[in-house]
Amino acid sequence: MLSHKNLKLMVFIIIEQFFNIFSKEFRFYKLHIPYAIGL
């Protein structure tokens, strides 16, 4: 069984990985959304 500390660390790593992917996507959308709204 994982200790509470290890579990929190694992969750943090997963969130960090997800956020890295999401921030790349977000940067892409941030460039394109203004044009989409403008149209």
mmCIF file of the N, C-alpha and C atoms, coordinates in Angstrom:
data_MODEL
# 
_entry.id   MODEL 
# 
loop_
_atom_site.group_PDB 
_atom_site.id 
_atom_site.type_symbol 
_atom_site.label_atom_id 
_atom_site.label_alt_id 
_atom_site.label_comp_id 
_atom_site.label_asym_id 
_atom_site.label_entity_id 
_atom_site.label_seq_id 
_atom_site.pdbx_PDB_ins_code 
_atom_site.Cartn_x 
_atom_site.Cartn_y 
_atom_site.Cartn_z 
_atom_site.occupancy 
_atom_site.B_iso_or_equiv 
_atom_site.pdbx_formal_charge 
_atom_site.auth_seq_id 
_atom_site.auth_comp_id 
_atom_site.auth_asym_id 
_atom_site.auth_atom_id 
_atom_site.pdbx_PDB_model_num 
ATOM 1   N N  . MET A 1 1  ? 0.839   -1.197 0.000   1.00 0.00 ? 1  MET A N  1 
ATOM 2   C CA . MET A 1 1  ? 0.000   0.000  0.000   1.00 0.00 ? 1  MET A CA 1 
ATOM 3   C C  . MET A 1 1  ? 0.877   1.252  0.000   1.00 0.00 ? 1  MET A C  1 
ATOM 4   N N  . LEU A 1 2  ? 0.486   2.198  -0.809  1.00 0.00 ? 2  LEU A N  1 
ATOM 5   C CA . LEU A 1 2  ? 1.233   3.453  -0.873  1.00 0.00 ? 2  LEU A CA 1 
ATOM 6   C C  . LEU A 1 2  ? 0.979   4.283  0.369   1.00 0.00 ? 2  LEU A C  1 
ATOM 7   N N  . SER A 1 3  ? 2.028   4.934  0.821   1.00 0.00 ? 3  SER A N  1 
ATOM 8   C CA . SER A 1 3  ? 1.856   5.861  1.938   1.00 0.00 ? 3  SER A CA 1 
ATOM 9   C C  . SER A 1 3  ? 1.160   7.117  1.429   1.00 0.00 ? 3  SER A C  1 
ATOM 10  N N  . HIS A 1 4  ? 0.601   7.876  2.349   1.00 0.00 ? 4  HIS A N  1 
ATOM 11  C CA . HIS A 1 4  ? -0.133  9.090  1.980   1.00 0.00 ? 4  HIS A CA 1 
ATOM 12  C C  . HIS A 1 4  ? 0.783   10.080 1.262   1.00 0.00 ? 4  HIS A C  1 
ATOM 13  N N  . LYS A 1 5  ? 2.015   10.169 1.730   1.00 0.00 ? 5  LYS A N  1 
ATOM 14  C CA . LYS A 1 5  ? 2.978   11.110 1.142   1.00 0.00 ? 5  LYS A CA 1 
ATOM 15  C C  . LYS A 1 5  ? 3.294   10.725 -0.298  1.00 0.00 ? 5  LYS A C  1 
ATOM 16  N N  . ASN A 1 6  ? 3.511   9.432  -0.525  1.00 0.00 ? 6  ASN A N  1 
ATOM 17  C CA . ASN A 1 6  ? 3.805   8.966  -1.880  1.00 0.00 ? 6  ASN A CA 1 
ATOM 18  C C  . ASN A 1 6  ? 2.626   9.186  -2.808  1.00 0.00 ? 6  ASN A C  1 
ATOM 19  N N  . LEU A 1 7  ? 1.426   8.967  -2.286  1.00 0.00 ? 7  LEU A N  1 
ATOM 20  C CA . LEU A 1 7  ? 0.222   9.152  -3.084  1.00 0.00 ? 7  LEU A CA 1 
ATOM 21  C C  . LEU A 1 7  ? 0.074   10.608 -3.500  1.00 0.00 ? 7  LEU A C  1 
ATOM 22  N N  . LYS A 1 8  ? 0.295   11.516 -2.565  1.00 0.00 ? 8  LYS A N  1 
ATOM 23  C CA . LYS A 1 8  ? 0.218   12.947 -2.868  1.00 0.00 ? 8  LYS A CA 1 
ATOM 24  C C  . LYS A 1 8  ? 1.260   13.333 -3.910  1.00 0.00 ? 8  LYS A C  1 
ATOM 25  N N  . LEU A 1 9  ? 2.457   12.776 -3.784  1.00 0.00 ? 9  LEU A N  1 
ATOM 26  C CA . LEU A 1 9  ? 3.532   13.061 -4.735  1.00 0.00 ? 9  LEU A CA 1 
ATOM 27  C C  . LEU A 1 9  ? 3.150   12.570 -6.131  1.00 0.00 ? 9  LEU A C  1 
ATOM 28  N N  . MET A 1 10 ? 2.588   11.361 -6.189  1.00 0.00 ? 10 MET A N  1 
ATOM 29  C CA . MET A 1 10 ? 2.173   10.785 -7.456  1.00 0.00 ? 10 MET A CA 1 
ATOM 30  C C  . MET A 1 10 ? 1.101   11.647 -8.114  1.00 0.00 ? 10 MET A C  1 
ATOM 31  N N  . VAL A 1 11 ? 0.113   12.061 -7.341  1.00 0.00 ? 11 VAL A N  1 
ATOM 32  C CA . VAL A 1 11 ? -0.960  12.910 -7.858  1.00 0.00 ? 11 VAL A CA 1 
ATOM 33  C C  . VAL A 1 11 ? -0.387  14.226 -8.369  1.00 0.00 ? 11 VAL A C  1 
ATOM 34  N N  . PHE A 1 12 ? 0.546   14.801 -7.610  1.00 0.00 ? 12 PHE A N  1 
ATOM 35  C CA . PHE A 1 12 ? 1.172   16.059 -8.012  1.00 0.00 ? 12 PHE A CA 1 
ATOM 36  C C  . PHE A 1 12 ? 1.904   15.909 -9.338  1.00 0.00 ? 12 PHE A C  1 
ATOM 37  N N  . ILE A 1 13 ? 2.629   14.801 -9.505  1.00 0.00 ? 13 ILE A N  1 
ATOM 38  C CA . ILE A 1 13 ? 3.374   14.551 -10.745 1.00 0.00 ? 13 ILE A CA 1 
ATOM 39  C C  . ILE A 1 13 ? 2.408   14.407 -11.921 1.00 0.00 ? 13 ILE A C  1 
ATOM 40  N N  . ILE A 1 14 ? 1.317   13.681 -11.708 1.00 0.00 ? 14 ILE A N  1 
ATOM 41  C CA . ILE A 1 14 ? 0.319   13.491 -12.767 1.00 0.00 ? 14 ILE A CA 1 
ATOM 42  C C  . ILE A 1 14 ? -0.293  14.828 -13.159 1.00 0.00 ? 14 ILE A C  1 
ATOM 43  N N  . ILE A 1 15 ? -0.644  15.638 -12.167 1.00 0.00 ? 15 ILE A N  1 
ATOM 44  C CA . ILE A 1 15 ? -1.222  16.958 -12.432 1.00 0.00 ? 15 ILE A CA 1 
ATOM 45  C C  . ILE A 1 15 ? -0.223  17.832 -13.184 1.00 0.00 ? 15 ILE A C  1 
ATOM 46  N N  . GLU A 1 16 ? 1.044   17.764 -12.764 1.00 0.00 ? 16 GLU A N  1 
ATOM 47  C CA . GLU A 1 16 ? 2.088   18.566 -13.412 1.00 0.00 ? 16 GLU A CA 1 
ATOM 48  C C  . GLU A 1 16 ? 2.243   18.173 -14.877 1.00 0.00 ? 16 GLU A C  1 
ATOM 49  N N  . GLN A 1 17 ? 2.241   16.855 -15.144 1.00 0.00 ? 17 GLN A N  1 
ATOM 50  C CA . GLN A 1 17 ? 2.343   16.369 -16.519 1.00 0.00 ? 17 GLN A CA 1 
ATOM 51  C C  . GLN A 1 17 ? 1.157   16.853 -17.342 1.00 0.00 ? 17 GLN A C  1 
ATOM 52  N N  . PHE A 1 18 ? -0.047  16.738 -16.766 1.00 0.00 ? 18 PHE A N  1 
ATOM 53  C CA . PHE A 1 18 ? -1.256  17.184 -17.448 1.00 0.00 ? 18 PHE A CA 1 
ATOM 54  C C  . PHE A 1 18 ? -1.189  18.677 -17.726 1.00 0.00 ? 18 PHE A C  1 
ATOM 55  N N  . PHE A 1 19 ? -0.715  19.441 -16.745 1.00 0.00 ? 19 PHE A N  1 
ATOM 56  C CA . PHE A 1 19 ? -0.651  20.894 -16.889 1.00 0.00 ? 19 PHE A CA 1 
ATOM 57  C C  . PHE A 1 19 ? 0.343   21.296 -17.972 1.00 0.00 ? 19 PHE A C  1 
ATOM 58  N N  . ASN A 1 20 ? 1.455   20.562 -18.066 1.00 0.00 ? 20 ASN A N  1 
ATOM 59  C CA . ASN A 1 20 ? 2.435   20.836 -19.127 1.00 0.00 ? 20 ASN A CA 1 
ATOM 60  C C  . ASN A 1 20 ? 1.799   20.661 -20.504 1.00 0.00 ? 20 ASN A C  1 
ATOM 61  N N  . ILE A 1 21 ? 1.041   19.576 -20.665 1.00 0.00 ? 21 ILE A N  1 
ATOM 62  C CA . ILE A 1 21 ? 0.364   19.322 -21.936 1.00 0.00 ? 21 ILE A CA 1 
ATOM 63  C C  . ILE A 1 21 ? -0.691  20.390 -22.177 1.00 0.00 ? 21 ILE A C  1 
ATOM 64  N N  . PHE A 1 22 ? -1.481  20.682 -21.130 1.00 0.00 ? 22 PHE A N  1 
ATOM 65  C CA . PHE A 1 22 ? -2.574  21.645 -21.250 1.00 0.00 ? 22 PHE A CA 1 
ATOM 66  C C  . PHE A 1 22 ? -2.054  23.037 -21.578 1.00 0.00 ? 22 PHE A C  1 
ATOM 67  N N  . SER A 1 23 ? -0.941  23.434 -20.968 1.00 0.00 ? 23 SER A N  1 
ATOM 68  C CA . SER A 1 23 ? -0.417  24.783 -21.200 1.00 0.00 ? 23 SER A CA 1 
ATOM 69  C C  . SER A 1 23 ? 0.079   24.941 -22.641 1.00 0.00 ? 23 SER A C  1 
ATOM 70  N N  . LYS A 1 24 ? 0.612   23.857 -23.218 1.00 0.00 ? 24 LYS A N  1 
ATOM 71  C CA . LYS A 1 24 ? 1.002   23.904 -24.634 1.00 0.00 ? 24 LYS A CA 1 
ATOM 72  C C  . LYS A 1 24 ? -0.228  24.080 -25.508 1.00 0.00 ? 24 LYS A C  1 
ATOM 73  N N  . GLU A 1 25 ? -1.286  23.298 -25.210 1.00 0.00 ? 25 GLU A N  1 
ATOM 74  C CA . GLU A 1 25 ? -2.548  23.418 -25.937 1.00 0.00 ? 25 GLU A CA 1 
ATOM 75  C C  . GLU A 1 25 ? -3.115  24.815 -25.768 1.00 0.00 ? 25 GLU A C  1 
ATOM 76  N N  . PHE A 1 26 ? -3.066  25.322 -24.541 1.00 0.00 ? 26 PHE A N  1 
ATOM 77  C CA . PHE A 1 26 ? -3.643  26.626 -24.228 1.00 0.00 ? 26 PHE A CA 1 
ATOM 78  C C  . PHE A 1 26 ? -2.920  27.729 -24.988 1.00 0.00 ? 26 PHE A C  1 
ATOM 79  N N  . ARG A 1 27 ? -1.598  27.626 -25.081 1.00 0.00 ? 27 ARG A N  1 
ATOM 80  C CA . ARG A 1 27 ? -0.821  28.617 -25.819 1.00 0.00 ? 27 ARG A CA 1 
ATOM 81  C C  . ARG A 1 27 ? -1.269  28.630 -27.285 1.00 0.00 ? 27 ARG A C  1 
ATOM 82  N N  . PHE A 1 28 ? -1.508  27.444 -27.822 1.00 0.00 ? 28 PHE A N  1 
ATOM 83  C CA . PHE A 1 28 ? -1.976  27.309 -29.203 1.00 0.00 ? 28 PHE A CA 1 
ATOM 84  C C  . PHE A 1 28 ? -3.345  27.958 -29.363 1.00 0.00 ? 28 PHE A C  1 
ATOM 85  N N  . TYR A 1 29 ? -4.266  27.661 -28.438 1.00 0.00 ? 29 TYR A N  1 
ATOM 86  C CA . TYR A 1 29 ? -5.619  28.218 -28.527 1.00 0.00 ? 29 TYR A CA 1 
ATOM 87  C C  . TYR A 1 29 ? -5.625  29.719 -28.290 1.00 0.00 ? 29 TYR A C  1 
ATOM 88  N N  . LYS A 1 30 ? -4.743  30.174 -27.402 1.00 0.00 ? 30 LYS A N  1 
ATOM 89  C CA . LYS A 1 30 ? -4.681  31.598 -27.090 1.00 0.00 ? 30 LYS A CA 1 
ATOM 90  C C  . LYS A 1 30 ? -4.306  32.400 -28.341 1.00 0.00 ? 30 LYS A C  1 
ATOM 91  N N  . LEU A 1 31 ? -3.541  31.786 -29.228 1.00 0.00 ? 31 LEU A N  1 
ATOM 92  C CA . LEU A 1 31 ? -3.179  32.454 -30.481 1.00 0.00 ? 31 LEU A CA 1 
ATOM 93  C C  . LEU A 1 31 ? -4.346  32.460 -31.470 1.00 0.00 ? 31 LEU A C  1 
ATOM 94  N N  . HIS A 1 32 ? -5.177  31.406 -31.421 1.00 0.00 ? 32 HIS A N  1 
ATOM 95  C CA . HIS A 1 32 ? -6.202  31.232 -32.445 1.00 0.00 ? 32 HIS A CA 1 
ATOM 96  C C  . HIS A 1 32 ? -7.587  31.716 -32.040 1.00 0.00 ? 32 HIS A C  1 
ATOM 97  N N  . ILE A 1 33 ? -7.889  31.699 -30.747 1.00 0.00 ? 33 ILE A N  1 
ATOM 98  C CA . ILE A 1 33 ? -9.224  32.106 -30.291 1.00 0.00 ? 33 ILE A CA 1 
ATOM 99  C C  . ILE A 1 33 ? -9.551  33.559 -30.662 1.00 0.00 ? 33 ILE A C  1 
ATOM 100 N N  . PRO A 1 34 ? -8.637  34.519 -30.480 1.00 0.00 ? 34 PRO A N  1 
ATOM 101 C CA . PRO A 1 34 ? -8.973  35.904 -30.848 1.00 0.00 ? 34 PRO A CA 1 
ATOM 102 C C  . PRO A 1 34 ? -9.400  36.038 -32.312 1.00 0.00 ? 34 PRO A C  1 
ATOM 103 N N  . TYR A 1 35 ? -8.742  35.288 -33.195 1.00 0.00 ? 35 TYR A N  1 
ATOM 104 C CA . TYR A 1 35 ? -9.117  35.314 -34.608 1.00 0.00 ? 35 TYR A CA 1 
ATOM 105 C C  . TYR A 1 35 ? -10.499 34.708 -34.808 1.00 0.00 ? 35 TYR A C  1 
ATOM 106 N N  . ALA A 1 36 ? -10.767 33.621 -34.082 1.00 0.00 ? 36 ALA A N  1 
ATOM 107 C CA . ALA A 1 36 ? -12.072 32.957 -34.176 1.00 0.00 ? 36 ALA A CA 1 
ATOM 108 C C  . ALA A 1 36 ? -13.183 33.893 -33.706 1.00 0.00 ? 36 ALA A C  1 
ATOM 109 N N  . ILE A 1 37 ? -12.941 34.593 -32.603 1.00 0.00 ? 37 ILE A N  1 
ATOM 110 C CA . ILE A 1 37 ? -13.925 35.544 -32.073 1.00 0.00 ? 37 ILE A CA 1 
ATOM 111 C C  . ILE A 1 37 ? -14.081 36.722 -33.035 1.00 0.00 ? 37 ILE A C  1 
ATOM 112 N N  . GLY A 1 38 ? -12.956 37.164 -33.608 1.00 0.00 ? 38 GLY A N  1 
ATOM 113 C CA . GLY A 1 38 ? -12.978 38.276 -34.560 1.00 0.00 ? 38 GLY A CA 1 
ATOM 114 C C  . GLY A 1 38 ? -13.834 37.963 -35.781 1.00 0.00 ? 38 GLY A C  1 
ATOM 115 N N  . LEU A 1 39 ? -13.832 36.688 -36.185 1.00 0.00 ? 39 LEU A N  1 
ATOM 116 C CA . LEU A 1 39 ? -14.660 36.258 -37.311 1.00 0.00 ? 39 LEU A CA 1 
ATOM 117 C C  . LEU A 1 39 ? -16.059 35.984 -36.796 1.00 0.00 ? 39 LEU A C  1 
# 
